[in-house]
Amino acid sequence: MKLANKIALVTGAAQGIGKGIAEVFAAEGANVILNDIAAPGKMEPLAQSIRKQGRRVLSVQADASNREQVEAMFERSWKELGPVDILVNNAGIETIVPFLEMTDKQWVDVTNINLKSGWLCSQVFCRRVVAEKRQGAIVNLGSIQSGKVLPGRTHYAPSKLAIEALTRNMSAEVTPLGIRVNCIHPGLIETPMTDWVMKSPEILPQVLAQISMGRAGQPNEVASVAAFLASDEARYVTGQSIFVDGGWVGK
């Protein structure tokens, strides 16, 4: 198993890609901290499933863009499960708003959750890892929209492209200290966030026609790449961004 005896913290783990990553990480041997702003009860079925695999699991409700809550989350994780080896910055939201109609709040909400949370969680994590002279790995979740223009996302797309720059710059500073940092840009993945696309007889065929594989991806297909990047198999990989999009950007 790629992640045997590792401890991984996954933000935005209640559903979608975050849930898929938590499931695959557990299958690969990791003990998992599930984080989401949603109530812990929403994560309980996933937590029970992970426990049945013989893994330890902790559910923590916290806003990943709030420093006080993030500090408390890592403190609790260290005390109850042990030192965290892997951080997956998956928390994110998407709204579709025409550029000329966008409000300050819509801009701030998206950039705080999508970008600030990754920077903040990474800083808190890295400070602890470096202080303890441990090694670690960070996997950031970007988006196909870092390389593909879609209308109504003049707040969402910049926040996701910025994650790629954040990944490279963080890697340059913390890789010499023992922490690798990489990024995944998912394409159309079948999750609650993309449900409106998957159920649209007008929009879905148009999107699938642009994807070389002709289908949407599944959360576990993103998760398997995340597991590789978090594992020792990727020990010489850092500062990279990988598109997991079925060939959408390249077509």
C-alpha positions as CSV (number, residue, x, y, z in Angstrom):
1,M,0.0,0.0,0.0
2,K,1.3,3.4,-1.0
3,L,0.4,5.3,2.1
4,A,0.7,2.6,4.8
5,N,0.9,4.1,8.3
6,K,0.7,7.7,7.0
7,I,-1.6,10.3,8.5
8,A,-3.4,12.5,5.9
9,L,-5.6,15.5,6.4
10,V,-8.1,16.2,3.6
11,T,-10.0,19.5,3.5
12,G,-13.5,19.6,2.0
13,A,-13.8,15.8,2.6
14,A,-17.6,15.6,3.1
15,Q,-18.4,14.9,-0.6
16,G,-17.1,14.8,-4.1
17,I,-13.4,14.7,-4.9
18,G,-12.4,15.2,-1.2
19,K,-14.5,12.2,-0.2
20,G,-12.9,10.2,-3.0
21,I,-9.4,11.1,-1.9
22,A,-10.2,10.1,1.7
23,E,-11.5,6.8,0.5
24,V,-8.5,6.0,-1.7
25,F,-6.0,7.1,0.9
26,A,-7.6,4.8,3.4
27,A,-7.5,2.0,0.9
28,E,-3.8,2.7,0.4
29,G,-3.2,2.4,4.2
30,A,-3.5,5.9,5.5
31,N,-5.2,7.1,8.7
32,V,-7.3,10.1,7.7
33,I,-8.5,13.4,9.2
34,L,-11.7,14.5,7.5
35,N,-12.2,18.2,7.4
36,D,-15.2,20.1,6.2
37,I,-17.1,23.2,7.2
38,A,-20.2,20.9,7.2
39,A,-21.3,19.3,10.5
40,P,-19.3,16.2,11.5
41,G,-22.5,14.1,11.1
42,K,-22.3,14.6,7.4
43,M,-18.9,12.9,7.4
44,E,-19.9,10.1,9.7
45,P,-20.8,7.5,7.0
46,L,-17.4,8.1,5.4
47,A,-15.7,7.9,8.7
48,Q,-17.4,4.6,9.5
49,S,-16.4,3.2,6.1
50,I,-12.8,4.1,6.8
51,R,-12.9,2.5,10.3
52,K,-14.2,-0.7,8.8
53,Q,-10.9,-0.9,6.8
54,G,-9.0,-0.9,10.0
55,R,-7.9,2.7,9.7
56,R,-8.0,5.4,12.3
57,V,-10.1,8.4,11.4
58,L,-11.0,11.8,12.9
59,S,-13.7,14.2,11.7
60,V,-13.1,17.9,12.3
61,Q,-15.6,20.7,11.5
62,A,-13.6,23.8,10.6
63,D,-13.4,26.7,8.2
64,A,-10.2,26.1,6.3
65,S,-9.9,29.8,5.6
66,N,-10.0,30.8,9.2
67,R,-6.6,30.8,11.0
68,E,-7.9,30.2,14.5
69,Q,-10.0,27.2,13.4
70,V,-7.2,25.8,11.2
71,E,-4.7,26.1,14.1
72,A,-7.1,24.3,16.4
73,M,-7.7,21.6,13.7
74,F,-4.1,20.7,13.4
75,E,-3.6,20.9,17.2
76,R,-6.4,18.4,17.7
77,S,-5.1,16.2,14.8
78,W,-1.6,16.0,16.2
79,K,-3.0,15.1,19.7
80,E,-5.6,12.6,18.8
81,L,-4.2,10.9,15.7
82,G,-0.5,11.9,15.6
83,P,1.8,14.1,13.4
84,V,0.2,14.7,10.0
85,D,2.3,13.5,7.1
86,I,0.1,14.5,4.2
87,L,-2.1,17.6,3.6
88,V,-4.6,17.7,0.8
89,N,-6.0,21.2,0.1
90,N,-9.3,20.3,-1.5
91,A,-11.8,22.7,0.0
92,G,-13.4,24.8,-2.7
93,I,-16.6,26.4,-3.9
94,E,-17.8,27.5,-7.3
95,T,-20.4,30.0,-8.3
96,I,-21.2,31.2,-11.9
97,V,-21.6,35.0,-12.1
98,P,-21.3,37.3,-15.1
99,F,-18.3,39.5,-14.7
100,L,-20.2,42.8,-14.9
101,E,-22.6,41.6,-12.2
102,M,-20.1,40.2,-9.7
103,T,-20.2,41.6,-6.1
104,D,-17.3,42.1,-3.7
105,K,-18.7,39.3,-1.5
106,Q,-18.8,36.8,-4.3
107,W,-15.2,37.5,-5.2
108,V,-14.0,37.3,-1.6
109,D,-16.0,34.2,-0.7
110,V,-14.5,32.2,-3.7
111,T,-11.0,33.4,-3.3
112,N,-11.0,32.9,0.5
113,I,-12.1,29.2,0.3
114,N,-10.3,28.3,-2.9
115,L,-7.0,30.1,-2.5
116,K,-6.5,31.4,1.0
117,S,-7.5,28.1,2.6
118,G,-4.7,26.3,0.7
119,W,-2.1,28.9,1.7
120,L,-3.2,29.0,5.3
121,C,-3.5,25.2,5.9
122,S,-0.2,24.7,4.2
123,Q,1.6,27.3,6.3
124,V,0.2,25.9,9.6
125,F,1.1,22.3,8.5
126,C,4.6,23.2,7.2
127,R,5.5,25.2,10.4
128,R,4.7,22.1,12.5
129,V,6.5,19.7,10.2
130,V,9.6,21.8,9.9
131,A,9.7,22.5,13.7
132,E,9.7,18.7,14.3
133,K,12.2,18.0,11.5
134,R,9.8,15.7,9.8
135,Q,9.1,15.2,6.1
136,G,5.7,15.7,4.4
137,A,3.8,16.1,1.2
138,I,1.1,18.6,0.1
139,V,-1.4,18.0,-2.7
140,N,-3.3,21.1,-3.9
141,L,-6.5,20.9,-5.9
142,G,-6.8,23.3,-8.8
143,S,-9.1,23.1,-11.7
144,I,-9.4,22.6,-15.5
145,Q,-10.3,26.3,-15.5
146,S,-6.7,27.1,-14.9
147,G,-6.2,26.2,-18.5
148,K,-9.7,26.5,-20.0
149,V,-11.9,29.6,-20.3
150,L,-15.5,29.1,-19.2
151,P,-17.9,32.1,-18.9
152,G,-19.0,33.4,-15.5
153,R,-15.8,32.3,-13.7
154,T,-13.8,35.5,-13.5
155,H,-13.4,34.9,-9.8
156,Y,-13.2,31.1,-9.7
157,A,-10.7,30.6,-12.6
158,P,-8.1,33.1,-11.2
159,S,-8.4,31.5,-7.8
160,K,-7.6,28.1,-9.3
161,L,-4.8,29.3,-11.6
162,A,-3.3,31.0,-8.6
163,I,-3.1,27.6,-6.8
164,E,-0.6,26.5,-9.5
165,A,1.6,29.5,-8.7
166,L,1.2,28.9,-5.0
167,T,2.3,25.3,-5.6
168,R,5.5,26.3,-7.4
169,N,6.5,29.0,-5.0
170,M,5.7,26.9,-1.9
171,S,7.7,24.0,-3.3
172,A,10.7,26.2,-3.9
173,E,10.7,27.2,-0.2
174,V,9.7,24.1,1.6
175,T,11.0,21.2,-0.5
176,P,14.6,21.9,0.7
177,L,13.1,21.5,4.2
178,G,11.6,18.1,3.4
179,I,8.1,18.9,2.2
180,R,7.1,18.2,-1.4
181,V,4.2,20.3,-2.9
182,N,2.2,19.3,-6.1
183,C,-1.0,20.3,-7.7
184,I,-3.8,18.4,-9.5
185,H,-6.2,20.2,-12.0
186,P,-9.3,18.0,-12.3
187,G,-11.5,18.3,-15.4
188,L,-15.2,17.3,-15.4
189,I,-15.5,15.0,-12.5
190,E,-18.9,13.6,-11.5
191,T,-19.6,15.2,-8.1
192,P,-22.4,17.2,-6.4
193,M,-20.6,20.3,-7.7
194,T,-21.0,19.3,-11.3
195,D,-24.4,17.7,-10.9
196,W,-26.1,20.5,-12.9
197,V,-23.8,19.7,-15.8
198,M,-24.2,15.9,-15.6
199,K,-28.0,16.2,-15.6
200,S,-28.3,18.7,-18.4
201,P,-29.2,17.2,-21.8
202,E,-28.1,20.4,-23.5
203,I,-24.8,21.2,-21.7
204,L,-23.4,17.7,-21.1
205,P,-23.0,16.6,-24.7
206,Q,-21.3,19.9,-25.6
207,V,-18.7,19.4,-22.8
208,L,-18.1,15.7,-23.5
209,A,-17.5,16.5,-27.1
210,Q,-14.4,18.5,-26.0
211,I,-13.0,15.7,-23.9
212,S,-10.8,13.2,-25.7
213,M,-12.0,10.3,-23.6
214,G,-15.6,11.3,-24.2
215,R,-16.7,11.0,-20.6
216,A,-16.7,12.5,-17.2
217,G,-14.1,11.4,-14.6
218,Q,-14.8,9.8,-11.2
219,P,-13.5,11.1,-7.9
220,N,-11.4,8.0,-7.4
221,E,-9.6,8.8,-10.7
222,V,-8.4,12.1,-9.2
223,A,-7.7,10.4,-5.9
224,S,-5.4,7.8,-7.4
225,V,-3.2,10.6,-8.8
226,A,-3.3,12.3,-5.4
227,A,-2.2,9.1,-3.7
228,F,0.7,8.8,-6.1
229,L,1.8,12.4,-5.5
230,A,1.5,12.0,-1.7
231,S,3.5,8.7,-1.7
232,D,7.2,7.9,-1.7
233,E,6.7,6.7,-5.4
234,A,6.7,10.5,-6.2
235,R,9.7,11.3,-4.0
236,Y,11.4,13.2,-6.9
237,V,8.3,15.0,-8.0
238,T,7.6,18.5,-6.6
239,G,6.3,21.9,-7.8
240,Q,4.3,20.2,-10.5
241,S,0.7,20.6,-11.8
242,I,-1.0,17.6,-13.4
243,F,-4.2,17.8,-15.4
244,V,-6.6,14.9,-14.7
245,D,-9.1,15.8,-17.3
246,G,-9.5,13.0,-19.8
247,G,-7.7,15.1,-22.4
248,W,-9.9,18.2,-22.2
249,V,-7.2,20.9,-22.2
250,G,-5.2,19.2,-24.9
251,K,-8.0,18.7,-27.4
